[in-house]
Amino acid sequence: MDIAMIGLGRMGGNMARRLLRGGHRVVLHNRSAAVSEAIQKEEGRGEVVHSLTEAVEKLQAPRHVWIMLPAGEVTEQSLVELMGLLSSDDTVIDGGNSNYKDTQRRHAMLKAKGLNYVDVGTSGGVWGLANGYGMMVGGDDAPVARLRPILETLAPAPDHGWGHMGPSGAGHYVKMVHNGIEYGMMQAFAEGFEIMRAKKDLHLNMAQIAEAWRYGTVIRSWLLDLAAAALKDDPELTDIAPFVADSGEGRWTVADAIDLDVPAPVITLALMARFYSRSNGDYTAKVLSAMRNQFGGHAVKKL
């Protein structure tokens, strides 16, 4: 299947690689052409272009353009430009972390021009190339059905790890809540390690505990695997500053919970803990920051 991948950062670049390895024809566009050229050289496939105009010209109708860009103005500007280049029944797929309200507005904006807009909440971080990506898809039935070969290639397996969640905005909405849950799970692990580290008289080894917990326990999980990897070489996380950033999706989840009168104390407090870390950091914040780096390649603030 033909597709253009726009934005080849940590996620987009590896998604393009997985599609190329799956036999798809992928047009590669990134702000820095060197990134596109590196992927083409590594994979021995892929067509490098230097503008959205050139990307659209390379595709056969109906065209499919997948954007992996930062939420907000960058995505908005790219969509406006694409609207002037694409033809009726072409499809834009937004795989970034856009706010679902923006997604619904953009869906209506593109539909008025005869274009399709599909939102795909994408999870998997820097490990998605090897493991596949979890994808939460929103949009109209026909364009989503046409994307099936792409989604089956990107997913961990063709028959699981992805699903059509509902109409426009549903994919980004489910991904938003997914990230809110992620905040709470990470916070619980980080606080647990902080408690054990404070029990000085037992001389507990954080790396040993994390490794032991990974097998057979009720709390075993991929996040625990990543915590164990981070703690293995440096249980004190000496080089990491106790400063935890947030991508915004936790905030949106809490805001929507408030709008819906749904109590969400764990997710809300996990978000507040990240705010707290930025001026009153501790070991809990170091563990959180290390986990974010492990799964998503997010930069850590160094001491």
Secondary structure, 3 states (H helix, E strand, C coil): CEEEEECCCHHHHHHHHHHHHCCCEEEEECCCHHHHHHHHHHHCCCEECCCHHHHHHHCCCCCEEEECCCCCHHHHHHHHHHHCCCCCCCEEEECCCCCHHHHHHHHHHHHCCCCEEEEEEEECHHHHHHHCCEEEEECCHHHHHHCHHHHHHHCCECCECEEEEECCCHHHHHHHHHHHHHHHHHHHHHHHHHHHHHCHHHCCCHHHHHHHHCCCCCCCCHHHHHHHHHHHHCCCCCCECCCCCCCCHHHHHHHHHHHCCCCCHHHHHHHHHHHHHHHHCCHHHHHHHHHHHHHHCCCCCEC
